[in-house]
Amino acid sequence: MARPLDGVLVVALEQAVAAPFATRQLADLGAEVLKVERKGEGDFARGYDTAMGGTSSFFVWANRGKQSIELDLKDAADRETLDRLIAGADVFIQNLSPAAAQRLGVAADQLRQHDPTLIACDVSGYGAGGPRTNDKAYDLAIQAEAGAISLTGTPDQAVKVGFSIADISAAMYGFSSILAALYRKQVSGEGATIEVAMLESVAEWTAALTYNAVGNGAVPARSGHRHTMIAPYGLYALADGSDVLIGVQNHRDWEAFATHVLLDDSLVSDPRFAGNVDRITNIAELEAIIDRTFMAVPAEEILGRLASAEVTHSQVRDPLALWQHEQLRARNRFMTVTTPTGEAEMYKPPFNISDSGEPATHVPALGVDEAGLVERLLERGR
């Protein structure tokens, strides 16, 4: 069977993470993605590090499966090439600042005035319109603006989330919006103007806690190792110095945990802990009981109780430990890719759609890396 997006051409004027990660998903589903890069320099994410055999880990992660072309958009001939490529594309995506996109005439609304059937997607930090429209917006800036940092960390110190959630959230909303637009186009022939703002994407992800804060008139306290609104749900120390993540989300879980792990069924109906709100209100007393119980016996015994009681629990793995995860290895979730500087191993994409073929395993060098690529694609726009 054909891959889901075979025959779809995506032209991407993109750099860093948000737009590139969106288009990498499209490439994984079979779309041909042409990455337009600044002549002589390329996507600045190429220079972030050299961790994957001499190539940036961020660049490999976000750009596997694409083709690359260098264009100077201030050069008339190169600009004509871009316009012709867009004319033959099914999807165009860019993550310039709104002002820069408007100056170049590549904002989604501008392009669709010429071609209403095009699916055009703008990705920016704050979205067009409003006082912050043209402010620079990197991942951590949006984490700060959208509440992620204020909600993460300990009561004494706010911290950033340890990976690029603002970029990734915007990328996935861009990706899913493009998929929806492609489906509609297949049905009706209509194109689409899509605008994705990183601020709005992370605001949606922090929304439950925002709604809680607005409803209660107070910001939830940062809770460090545990969940802010569910208990017990977080990291707890074991007698051997390791930690275990425990998740109790309903009364059935609580009954199993109290009876078979803490070995005290009186806690089930104890008014301090009977409901989730009670456990959150009295979290210090509850965690004192958990700590005493966990420290009184060997770690293996607590882990055995958790397993036999079927209470959700897990190890706390760092990235090196995750890379060796027994489940990922057993399911063969790794593949070797070819980069501009050699070979590297990375995860297979998590789509797992039947009969859709293998994902592309090349990471593009700067500039065209397929003979006749531009000429072939330009034919689509004639």
N, C-alpha and C positions, 0 to 999 in steps of 0.2 A: 504494500500500500504506500501511497505517497505520504510524505511528511505533511503535517497539518497546514503549514504555510508555504509549501512549495509553490513557486511562481510569483510570490509576493516580493517586490523590490522595495527596500527601505533605504532612503538616503538620509544620512545622519551627520549634521554639522554639530559635533559634540566633543566634549572633553571632560576630564575628571571622572565622576562616578554616576551621577543621577541619570542623565540621558544614556551614557554607555551601558549601564547595567540594564536599563529597560530594553535597549536594542539587542543586547546579548541574549535575552530571553526569546526575542523574536527569531534570532539566528538559530537558537537551539530547537525551535519548532519548524525550521526549514526555510525561513525567509532569507533572501540574499540581502545582506546589509553592507552598504558601501559607506565607509567611514571617511568623511571629508576632514582633513587635518591641515593645520597651518603649514605652509611650505617651509621646509628647512628645519622646523621645530617639532611639529606634530603635537599631539595631545600631551599636555604637561604631565599627565599621570605616568607617561613613559619614564620619567625621571625620578619617581618617588623613591625607588629602592632598586636593588639588583638581586633580590632574594630567590628568584626562580631561574636559576642558571644564567644569571646576568641580566634578566629582564624583570621589570617591576612586578611585584605580586599583585598590586592593584590593577595594573594594566592587563595582565594575563587574565585575572578574574573577570574583568568587565568587558573584554574585547575578543575573547576566543570566538572563532567562527566567522569573523568579518573579513572584508577586503578593505584596503586603505588606498586613498588617493590624496596627493598633496595639491592644494590650490591656494593661490594668493588672490583673495577676493577683491583686492584693490586693482588687480590687473584685469583689463577688459576681456581678454581672451579666456582667462580662467573663470571670470564671472559668467561669461556666456556658457562655458562648460557646465558650471553648477546649475544654471537655469535650465539647460537642456536635460540634465540628469533629473532634476526635479520634475520636469514635464513628463518624463517617462516613468516616474515612481508611483507606487501605490501609497506610500507613507513617507512623509518627511518629518523629521524631529530635530529640534535644536534646543540648546540650553545656554545661549548667549543671554546677556542682560536684556530686559525688555527694550531699553533705549537702543542698544546696539543692534538688536534684531530689527527694530523699526527702521533704523538708518540704512541697513543693508537690504531692506525690503523682503526679509525672510520670515517675518512673524506670520503666524498661522492665518490670521484674518486677511493679511495682505495677499498671501499666496492663493487663498481660496477665492479671492475676487477674480483671479485669472482662470482658476480651475476649480469649479465647485465640487468636482468628483474626488479631489485630493483629500487624503486624511493627513492633516497637518497638526503637529503637537509641539507646543511651547512648554518648556520646563524652566522654572525660575525659582528664586528664593522666596519672594513675597507675592508674586502675581502682579499682573498689570492693573494699574489704578490704585490710588491710595498713597499716603505719604512715604511709604517704604519701598515703592516699586523698584527703584534702581539701586537700592543699597546692595553692596556685595553680600553674598550669603553662602558661606561655607557650612559644612555639616555641623560643626560645634556651635556656630553662631545661631543656627536654627534650633539645635537642641536647647540652647539657652532661652531663646525667644518663645519656644513652644511648650515650655513647662517640663521637658524631660530632665533637665539638670536639677531643677528645684525639687523634683520628686525622687531623685536617685541619690543614694548615699546614706550617711548616718545622721542622727539628730544634730550632730555637731558640724558636719561638713557635707555640703552638696558636691556631687561628682558627676562627670559626664558618663553617658553610657559608653561601654568599651568598644563599640563598633559603630559604623556609619549609618545610624538609623534614619537620619534625615534624608540622606541620599537614597538609601534603599527604599524607604517608604514612598518617596516621590517616584522612584523608578518603577515600583510595582503598580502604583496608580496609573502612571503613564502607559505601562505595558498592558494592564487590564483594559484601560480606556481604548487603546488602539485595537485590541482584540474585539471589543464590542463594536467599534466603528467598522472594522473589516466585515464583521457579520452583517451589520445593517447595510453596508454597501453591497454585499452579495445579494441581499434581498431586494433593496430598493434602488441601488445605483447611486445613492447619496454619499458624498464625502463627509468630512467632519472637521470642525475646529476644536481642538482639545487644548486646554490650559491646565497645567499641573503646577501647583505652588508647594514648595517644600514646607513652608509654615503651616499650610492647611493640612498637609498630609500628616505631619507629626501631631498637630492639634487633634486630629481625628484619633490618633493612637493614644493620646493622653486624655481623651474625652471623658471616659468613665470617672476618672479621679477629678477632673474639672467639674463635672456635674455634681459629684459628691461635695466638692468644696463650695460650689455655689449654693447647693441646697442646704448645707449645714452652716454656711457663713464662715467657714474656717478651712484653711489649707491642710490636707492630711499631713501628719508628721512623717518625715522620712524615717524609715524603719530598718535601714541597714540590711541585715541578713534575712529579714523576713518580710512577708507580704503586709501591706498597709491595712488591708481591710478583711483579711481572712486569717484564722488562727486555729491550730498551729500550722503554719505554712512557711517554711524557711529553712535555714541552715542551723544544725545543732551539733555540738561537739560530742565526740565519743571518747571513751576512756583511753584509747590509743593515740589520741591527738589528732585524728582525722575528723572530718565533718561529714554529715549525711544531710541530704535535702529531704524533708518530709512534707507531704501535701495532704492536709485534711480539709475537705471542701464541703462536706455535708454531715448530717447527723449519723448516718450509717458509718462513715469513715471515723467519726469521733468515737462512736461506741466501740468499734474494733480497736482503735488506738488506745483508748483508756483501759479497756478490759484485757487486751492481749499483749500490749506493749508496755504500758505503765503498770499493768497488773493490779488495777484498782477500779473495779466497776462502780464504786460509789461516786467517782468523778463524773460519770455519765449524767447523773441527775443533780449534781452539785450546782446550786443556783449561780455560782460564780462562772461556771463553764458550760452550762446546759445548751446554750445557743451560741452561734458564731459571734453575735454582738457582745454577749457576756464574756466570751473568751478574749475578744479584742479589748474590752474594758478592763479586764483583769489579767492582761497578758504577762505582767511581771510575775504574778503569783503562779500562773500556769507554767511559765518557762522555768521558774525555780524548781517546780516538781519534775519537769522533764529533765533538767540538768542533774538533779540528784539521782534520778533513776538511771540515766545513761552513764553516769560516772561510777555507779556502784557495781557494775558488772562489765565483763569484757565486751569490746566492740562487736565481736562476732555474735554474741548472744543477742544484742539489740538488733543487729541486722537480721538474724534468724527470726526474731519475734515479728519484725516488720514484714518479712516475707511471708511467714505463715499466716499472719493476720490480713494479708493482702492490702496493706497500707502503702500508698504510693511513696516511694523513696528512690533516691538516685545518688550516684557518686558525683562529686564536684571535680570535673576534669578541666585541665588547662588545654590550650590548643594542641600541644604536643601529645597529650594523652588522648584527645579526641581523634587525632590523626591515626591512632592505632586502635580506635574503638572496635570491639569485637563484632558489633552488629554491622557496622559499615564494611568491615573486612569480609565478614561472612556473606554479605550481599553484593560484594564486588563493586563497590561504589566509587571506584577510582579509575582514572584513565591517564595515558601518557599523551602530552600535547607537544607540538613543535612550535618553539618560539623563535624570534629573530636571532637568539643567541644560543640555541640548543634545544634540549628536551627538558620537560618538567612534568611532574605528576600533579593532577588536580582532581577534584571531585567530578563525577558525572552529574549532569543536571538532574534535578529531582522530579521531572515531569512524569517519566515512566508511562508513556502512552503506548499502547500496544501497536505493533506493526508500523512504527514511525521511524525506523532506521536508527543509525548511530549518530551521535552529535559530532559536529565538525571538531577537528582536533588541531587546527592551525591557529596561531596567534599572528596577526599581520605585522610585517615590517612596515616602516614608514614609506608610503608610496605604493604604486600599483604592484601587486605581487602575483598577478595572473595575466598572461599574455593576451592582449586584445580586450581586456576587461572594459576599459572606458569606451572604446569604440562599440563594443557589443551593447553596453547599456545605453549609450547615446542613441542607438537605433530605435530604442523603445520610445524616445521622445520626439521622433520625426513626425 
